[in-house]
Amino acid sequence: MAKKPSTLINMLVALLVITAVSGGLLGLVYGMTKDTIAEVDQKKNAAAIAEVLGTDENAKLETVSIDDLTYNLAYDAQGDLLGAAVKTYSNAGFSGRIELMVGLLADGTINKVSVLQQSETPGLGANMVNPKFKDQFNGKSPNNGYKLTVTKDGGDVDAITAATISSRAFAEAVKTACDGFEANKSKFMKGENAQ
């Protein structure tokens, strides 16, 4: 069989065929796995909500999205707000976006923080998942003067060593959750706590 000459048109046709086949296979694999990926994300969010809120199985959950934040609200049997697990994020991490689930009690006190997604530098910014860093927020409240900025910037958050940018992004995401919860709390109130 004779070899085709290497011309621009032959190379473009070959490239087009390879691209079409690769794109088709990629689309096929995505179609086969998208439900599984969505299910894993849903389980990850549910586990994070349970972790940061610490509510019992009798709490009623309601999800509300306002201004790019998702509030997973927990109510007791009387309809009183127990707290919220706020899904928040910051795009200011050293390696990009970080996503957190911030558990807030009804009075705005931070109960617990869980890291949902981050791609910070291993051994540095990625240490945000360690209890030594993320647990410093537990029991703190911006309503009681706790400043959600790193100490280097005049705040109360102890930064991760050699990872100030990641620490700032983490604190920013927590502050966004706290501010959003406070701004919208009156909308979340039901039962005898409603205004």
N, C-alpha and C positions, 0 to 999 in steps of 0.2 A: 504494500500500500504506500502510496506517495505521501510524503510529509507536506502539509499545507505550509505555505510561506507565512512567515511571521509578519503580519501587517497590523496596522493600527485597528482596522475593522475586525480582524480575527481576534485580536486581544480584547477588544471591547465586548464582542459577542461572548467570548469565554468568561470574561468577568461578569457580564450580565447573567449568564446561566448559573455561575457559581453563587452569585448574590441572591438570585431568585430561589435557588434550592436551599441555601442557608437560611434565608428569611422564612421560607415555608416551614422548615424543620423547627426553627426557633418558635414560630407561632404555634405549631402543633404541640411542642413541649409545654409552652406557656398555657395553652388551653387545657392540657391534661393535668397541670399542677396548680392552677390558680385557685381552685376550691380548697385544696389541701393547705395552700399558703394562707388563705383567708381564715381557715379553721384554726391554724396554728397561731395566727395573730390574735384571733378572738380569745383563745385559751390563755395566751400570754397577757392580754389586757385584763381578763377576768382574774387571773392569779395576782396581778399587780394591784387591782382594786381591793381584793381581799387582804393582801399584805399591808397596804398603806392605811386602810380604814380600820381594820381590826374589828369589824362589826360581826355580830352573830348571824346565824342563818335566818333569824326571824326578821331581820331588817329588810325593808322594801327598797329596791333600787329603781332609780329613774335616771335616764340619760338625757341631757340637754346640751346642745352645742350653741355657743355664743362667741362671736369674734375669734374664730380659729382655736378656741379652747373647748374641750369636751368635759362636761361636769357629770360625773357619776354620783348622783345624790342618794344618800341613805336616810330613810325615815323609819321611826319606830312605829309601833302598832297604832298609836294615837295620831300619827301624821306629823310628828315633830321632827325637825331636821336634826339628824345625828352628826352629819358631816358630809364631805364630798371628796371623791378621788378625782383630781383634776389632771387631765392629760394635757401636758404643756410641752413646749420645746424652745430651743434657742438655735439660731443659725450661726452663732458667733463662736462656736467651739474652734479649737486649733485645727481640727480636721473636718470641720463642717457641723452639720446638724446633730444635736443631741435631743432625745425625747425622754421625758420623765413622767411619772405618775406621782402626784403630790397629794397625800392624804391630809385633809384639813378637818378639824373638829368644827362644830357649829359656831364656836366663838372666834374662829380664825386661827387657832393654834395649829401648828404643823404637827401632825401625828407621826408621819413617816414618809420617806421619799424612796421611790424605786426607779432604777434606771431601765428604761425600755429599749433604748437604742443609742449607741455611741460608737464612734470610730476614731477615738482619740489615740494618741501614741501609747503603745503598750509600755507599762512600767512607769509612765508619767501620768498624762491626763486620763488614761483608762483606769487609773486608781480611783476614779470617782465612784466606782461600784463597791469599793471597800467600805465596810461599816465605819472605820475610823473617820472617813470624810463625810459620807452621806448622813450618818447618825447624829452629827453635830446640829442638825436642823430640828431633830425630834424635840417636841415640847416647847419650841420657840414660837414667838408670835410677833410679827411686825406691829401689831396693835399695841404691844407692850414695849415698844422701842427697839426691838431687835432689828438691826440694819442688815438687809440682805445684799450686802456687797462685801468683797474681800477686805481684810484688814489693811492691806496695802493701799486701798482706796478709801479708807476711813470707816469701813464697816466692821461687822462682827464675825464674818465667815473666815475661818482659818483655811487658807489656800493649800492645795496639794503642792508639795515641794517641787519646784521647777516646772509647774504647770498652772501658772496664774491665769492664762487665757482660758483654759478648760474650766478652772474654778469659777472665773467670772461668768462664763456661759451657764454653768450649772446654777449659780446663785441668781442669775438673770431669769432663768426659766422658772425657778421656785418663786421669785418675786412676781413674775407675770401671773402665776397661778394664784398667789395670795391676793394680789390686786384685783384680779378678775373676780375671784370669789367674793371679796368685800363689796365690789361695785355692783354685783348682781344678787347678793344675799337676800334682799327683800323680795326678789322674784321667786326664790326657792322656799321661802317660809310657808308652812301650812299649819294646820292644827292650832293649838293655843299660842304658839310662838309667832303666828302671822300678825302682821301690823295692820 
